[in-house]
Amino acid sequence: MKYVDDFRDPAIARKLASEIRNLTHRDRTYRLMEFCGGHTHAIFRFGLHQLLPPNVEFVHGPGCPVCVLPASRVDTAIKIAIEEGVMLCTFGDVLRVPGAKGRSLLSAKASGADVRMVYSPMDALRFAERNPDRTVVFFAVGFETTAPTTAFAVVYAREHRLSNFLVHCNHVLTPSAIQNILESPELRKWGAPSLDGFLGPSHVSAIIGSHPYEFFAEEYRRPVVITGFEPIDVLQAVGMLVCQINEGRAEVENQYTRVVTRDGNRAAQAVVAEVFELRKLFEWRGLGPIPYSALRLKAAFADFDAEKRYPIPVPPVPDHPACACGAILRGLKQPTDCRLFGKACSPERPLGSCMVSSEGACAAYYNYRGATL
């Protein structure tokens, strides 16, 4: 197959779904967690859950970096933008994430703060070059996928002596979250879900490779199949997981061979290792503090670290008491289990982070209700 249409062919999709139906055992349930928000949207955009037998259940994990951004980090960005008078740049989804009392960067912009949407940290670099009298802060958010571009921006700023360019780093790491879901005592307290396998993230794996997931297959006896974002990709990966589960295997398999290798992108890994180091602890919305699950700038790049320049203490902020985002991100609830879903909370007026981002599970449920391939 060469073109996107080939990976969305309804006839091929129905054939794969029929094969999966024949593979499944009627006396058991297959609970598969898709970690990546892109997979969640593919599943609902193309109605893949409707093609599969009812005993194949999708569990939605914390695979949306904007969704797991804690409200306290949003509040920090708002304070930097307002109190320090900087030009704060970040991605579009981040602008709408609610912080304390529902306030967002978008509302701060409406109040007069210089907050700008960018498509990459390179856009923020251009602002810094064109405005040498202004301090430009890039509020960096994302998994391993976007960390290399942030790292490159920092290296570029140092090489070109752009002392007015800073990064507020909020990059988080996929394997740490998966491990937290599988073994955290905090999650057991809430009733950790019984998971039979994982649909491994696509773009993250293009950077880090497939080998980091081998630990989960060996230690926790959970199969992982890395897959692409198209419906044929997802269905093929589901079939591969069902086969592993039926045979009692727990291995890492790579369906997305056209993009992902075992070793990943070595050049991207190298620039990340040059600029960043692990944080000892970082809070994830819905999962709480997770050890060694996020990145920060190394001391050698402290001159470009917004957290060093503006050490603004912000206390933890609880989520909206009626919002079920935390349980949804842990795979304990579906978006439709939330009493706010589609009523008080919608993409136009989001109360929780899962409804804000284009990759959020709540947004997927809301936007693609009734969709079919």
Secondary structure, 3 states (H helix, E strand, C coil): CCCHHHHHCHHHHHHHHHHHHHHCCCCCCEEEEECCHHHHHHHHHCCHHHHCCCCEEEEECCCCCCCCCCHHHHHHHHHHHHHCCCEEEECCHHHHCCCHHHCCHHHHHHCCCCEEECCCHHHHHHHHHHCCCCCEEEEEEECCCCHHHHHHHHHHHHHCCCCCEEEEEEEECHHHHHHHHHHCHHHHHHCCCCCCEEEECCHHHHHHCCHHHHHHHHHHCCCEEECCCCHHHHHHHHHHHHHHHHHCCCCEEECCCCCCCCCCCHHHHHHHHHHEEECCEEEECCCEEEECCEEEECHHHHHHEHHHHCCCCCCCCCCCCCCCHHHHHCCCCCHHHCCCECCCECCCCCCCHHHHCCCCHHHHHHHCCCCCC
